[in-house]
């Protein structure tokens, strides 16, 4: 296998504890605070939507690592360095903490009535599309700073549609679907299913050395 230079660099730093830094502790505390605040208010819709959003990112990150393994060249996105800890080839601990609370943050923009429209667009779809575009714009800035690397021309700033749809929009769709489900039992089933896929994938593919 001939991996790209950035992939080689990321693999060199992958799960290397020597890069751990104390600043991850306040990040962890922030995640705990956000969920504890919503738990205190019994905002189960927000909590479970947030967990669904986070779980969908884990699925994407696992798929990205598998693309690297089977392509023998590079994943779709790479986080090669300048991180306290690289968990998977395209997922560092800073990104993980961000996605842990992003679903809650974006769900707070939803109208109470799921049929409400803003500018003639259903509020769920408007927030999902706006959030996806904003997220990809942020990735473009990170890419220009060489913090987030894209190796394929069809997954890059010059062709952002796939990143918007498959990199983010799917997260929002699933998270908002969970948010709008009629009862806690239904929400828990979906979120439980997502994390069952995540945990099983990490165990199986991790034991095979594919991650």
ABEGO torsion letter per residue (X at the ends): XBBBAAAAAAAAABGBAAABBAAAAAAAAAAAAAAAAAAAAGBAAAAAAAAAAAAAAAAAAAAAAAAAAAAGABBABBBABGBABBABAABBAAAAAAAAAAAAAAAAABBABAABBBGGBBAAAAAAAAAAAAAAAAAAAAAAAGABBBABAABBAABAAAAAAAAAAAAAAAAAAAAABABAAAAAAAAAAAAAAAAAAAAAAAAAGAX
